[in-house]
Amino acid sequence: QVQVVESGGGLVQVGGSLRLSCAASGSIFSIDAMGWYRQAPGKQRELVARIDRLGWTNYVDSVKGRFTISRDNGQNTVYLQMNSLKPEDTAVYYCFIRDALGDYWGQGTQVTVSS
């Protein structure tokens, strides 16, 4: 089994920063991509940022220049540094990890940006 545990969400004021972490443990085989989705109330889940095993990254346009994704391959961990947060960043953030056998998801962590 694979366990995916997220941490780092919370309440922050506009312009503030948060750092999300996501760690995978268990029977992980050759991690390919790791990343973060988010879902705001009444909206579809969207891909926020993704990083592949070579370190290539991609971001949704709305977070470019504000969010940075990184990974620690040795620890099977992915991070999302979120700066200059806006109210529209408020959502539940879900981590995903993709290995040779499939995708694994975290339970979600709430990020709330207050104005």
C-alpha atoms as a printed R data frame, in Angstrom:
    type eleno elety resid chain resno       x      y       z
1   ATOM     1    CA   GLN     A     1   0.000  0.000   0.000
2   ATOM     2    CA   VAL     A     2   0.946  3.616  -0.543
3   ATOM     3    CA   GLN     A     3   0.276  6.399   1.921
4   ATOM     4    CA   VAL     A     4   0.264 10.033   0.864
5   ATOM     5    CA   VAL     A     5   0.230 12.613   3.644
6   ATOM     6    CA   GLU     A     6  -0.106 16.346   3.105
7   ATOM     7    CA   SER     A     7   0.613 19.161   5.502
8   ATOM     8    CA   GLY     A     8   1.017 22.916   5.570
9   ATOM     9    CA   GLY     A     9  -2.404 24.290   4.782
10  ATOM    10    CA   GLY     A    10  -4.103 26.953   6.851
11  ATOM    11    CA   LEU     A    11  -5.456 30.466   7.018
12  ATOM    12    CA   VAL     A    12  -3.376 33.336   5.692
13  ATOM    13    CA   GLN     A    13  -3.991 36.954   4.769
14  ATOM    14    CA   VAL     A    14  -3.820 38.299   1.240
15  ATOM    15    CA   GLY     A    15  -0.216 38.603   0.166
16  ATOM    16    CA   GLY     A    16   0.981 36.027   2.621
17  ATOM    17    CA   SER     A    17   2.781 32.751   2.041
18  ATOM    18    CA   LEU     A    18   2.279 29.090   2.801
19  ATOM    19    CA   ARG     A    19   4.316 25.992   2.072
20  ATOM    20    CA   LEU     A    20   2.561 22.710   1.414
21  ATOM    21    CA   SER     A    21   4.349 19.404   1.819
22  ATOM    22    CA   CYS     A    22   3.382 15.951   0.635
23  ATOM    23    CA   ALA     A    23   5.190 12.758   1.507
24  ATOM    24    CA   ALA     A    24   4.621  9.298   0.079
25  ATOM    25    CA   SER     A    25   5.510  6.091   1.856
26  ATOM    26    CA   GLY     A    26   4.938  2.399   1.353
27  ATOM    27    CA   SER     A    27   5.255  0.441  -1.859
28  ATOM    28    CA   ILE     A    28   6.336  3.216  -4.196
29  ATOM    29    CA   PHE     A    29   7.984  2.177  -7.469
30  ATOM    30    CA   SER     A    30   9.942  4.638  -9.531
31  ATOM    31    CA   ILE     A    31   8.063  7.893  -9.030
32  ATOM    32    CA   ASP     A    32   7.387  9.689 -12.296
33  ATOM    33    CA   ALA     A    33   5.384 12.837 -11.711
34  ATOM    34    CA   MET     A    34   4.300 14.588  -8.547
35  ATOM    35    CA   GLY     A    35   2.100 17.595  -8.149
36  ATOM    36    CA   TRP     A    36  -0.834 19.475  -6.747
37  ATOM    37    CA   TYR     A    37  -4.434 19.950  -7.751
38  ATOM    38    CA   ARG     A    38  -6.918 22.229  -6.051
39  ATOM    39    CA   GLN     A    39 -10.671 22.472  -5.850
40  ATOM    40    CA   ALA     A    40 -12.579 25.541  -4.772
41  ATOM    41    CA   PRO     A    41 -16.244 25.378  -3.736
42  ATOM    42    CA   GLY     A    42 -18.479 25.062  -6.783
43  ATOM    43    CA   LYS     A    43 -15.547 24.695  -9.158
44  ATOM    44    CA   GLN     A    44 -13.862 21.823 -10.922
45  ATOM    45    CA   ARG     A    45 -10.592 20.435  -9.673
46  ATOM    46    CA   GLU     A    46  -7.673 21.996 -11.537
47  ATOM    47    CA   LEU     A    47  -4.032 21.153 -11.861
48  ATOM    48    CA   VAL     A    48  -1.982 23.786 -10.050
49  ATOM    49    CA   ALA     A    49   1.567 22.543 -10.552
50  ATOM    50    CA   ARG     A    50   3.366 19.423 -11.652
51  ATOM    51    CA   ILE     A    51   6.976 18.274 -11.605
52  ATOM    52    CA   ASP     A    52   8.295 15.220 -13.398
53  ATOM    53    CA   ARG     A    53  11.227 12.975 -12.541
54  ATOM    54    CA   LEU     A    54  13.616 15.120 -14.556
55  ATOM    55    CA   GLY     A    55  12.578 18.246 -12.695
56  ATOM    56    CA   TRP     A    56  10.516 19.774 -15.486
57  ATOM    57    CA   THR     A    57   7.680 21.820 -14.097
58  ATOM    58    CA   ASN     A    58   4.437 23.280 -15.334
59  ATOM    59    CA   TYR     A    59   1.945 25.578 -13.665
60  ATOM    60    CA   VAL     A    60  -1.556 26.826 -14.239
61  ATOM    61    CA   ASP     A    61  -1.329 30.376 -15.579
62  ATOM    62    CA   SER     A    62  -2.968 31.917 -12.528
63  ATOM    63    CA   VAL     A    63  -0.103 30.898 -10.199
64  ATOM    64    CA   LYS     A    64   2.906 31.442 -12.439
65  ATOM    65    CA   GLY     A    65   5.452 33.666 -10.756
66  ATOM    66    CA   ARG     A    66   3.868 33.140  -7.332
67  ATOM    67    CA   PHE     A    67   4.018 29.391  -6.696
68  ATOM    68    CA   THR     A    68   7.045 27.118  -6.892
69  ATOM    69    CA   ILE     A    69   6.940 23.329  -6.915
70  ATOM    70    CA   SER     A    70   9.916 21.257  -5.905
71  ATOM    71    CA   ARG     A    71  10.639 17.659  -4.972
72  ATOM    72    CA   ASP     A    72  13.005 15.620  -2.855
73  ATOM    73    CA   ASN     A    73  13.385 12.316  -4.617
74  ATOM    74    CA   GLY     A    74  15.227 10.716  -1.746
75  ATOM    75    CA   GLN     A    75  12.338 11.441   0.606
76  ATOM    76    CA   ASN     A    76   9.516 10.889  -1.921
77  ATOM    77    CA   THR     A    77   8.314 14.354  -1.037
78  ATOM    78    CA   VAL     A    78   6.921 17.227  -3.060
79  ATOM    79    CA   TYR     A    79   6.534 20.815  -1.918
80  ATOM    80    CA   LEU     A    80   4.495 23.763  -3.064
81  ATOM    81    CA   GLN     A    81   5.725 27.170  -1.994
82  ATOM    82    CA   MET     A    82   2.898 29.652  -2.369
83  ATOM    83    CA   ASN     A    83   3.680 33.359  -2.218
84  ATOM    84    CA   SER     A    84   1.613 36.487  -2.806
85  ATOM    85    CA   LEU     A    85  -1.532 34.545  -2.039
86  ATOM    86    CA   LYS     A    86  -4.856 35.837  -3.296
87  ATOM    87    CA   PRO     A    87  -8.439 35.135  -2.186
88  ATOM    88    CA   GLU     A    88  -8.954 33.147  -5.391
89  ATOM    89    CA   ASP     A    89  -6.279 30.711  -4.227
90  ATOM    90    CA   THR     A    90  -8.669 29.543  -1.523
91  ATOM    91    CA   ALA     A    91  -9.332 25.865  -2.100
92  ATOM    92    CA   VAL     A    92  -8.639 22.369  -0.913
93  ATOM    93    CA   TYR     A    93  -5.244 21.351  -2.263
94  ATOM    94    CA   TYR     A    94  -4.644 17.731  -3.171
95  ATOM    95    CA   CYS     A    95  -1.265 16.147  -3.718
96  ATOM    96    CA   PHE     A    96  -0.802 13.391  -6.272
97  ATOM    97    CA   ILE     A    97   2.063 11.044  -6.877
98  ATOM    98    CA   ARG     A    98   2.398  8.936 -10.003
99  ATOM    99    CA   ASP     A    99   4.581  5.882 -10.148
100 ATOM   100    CA   ALA     A   100   4.875  2.945 -12.485
101 ATOM   101    CA   LEU     A   101   1.719  1.361 -11.061
102 ATOM   102    CA   GLY     A   102  -0.658  4.292 -10.864
103 ATOM   103    CA   ASP     A   103  -1.679  7.536  -9.177
104 ATOM   104    CA   TYR     A   104  -1.962  8.082  -5.443
105 ATOM   105    CA   TRP     A   105  -3.733 10.964  -3.755
106 ATOM   106    CA   GLY     A   106  -3.530 12.749  -0.468
107 ATOM   107    CA   GLN     A   107  -6.558 13.542   1.654
108 ATOM   108    CA   GLY     A   108  -6.458 17.249   0.851
109 ATOM   109    CA   THR     A   109  -5.434 20.268   2.868
110 ATOM   110    CA   GLN     A   110  -7.449 23.460   3.149
111 ATOM   111    CA   VAL     A   111  -5.884 26.756   2.135
112 ATOM   112    CA   THR     A   112  -7.898 29.862   2.977
113 ATOM   113    CA   VAL     A   113  -6.769 33.331   1.973
114 ATOM   114    CA   SER     A   114  -8.601 36.118   3.757
115 ATOM   115    CA   SER     A   115  -8.937 39.647   2.411
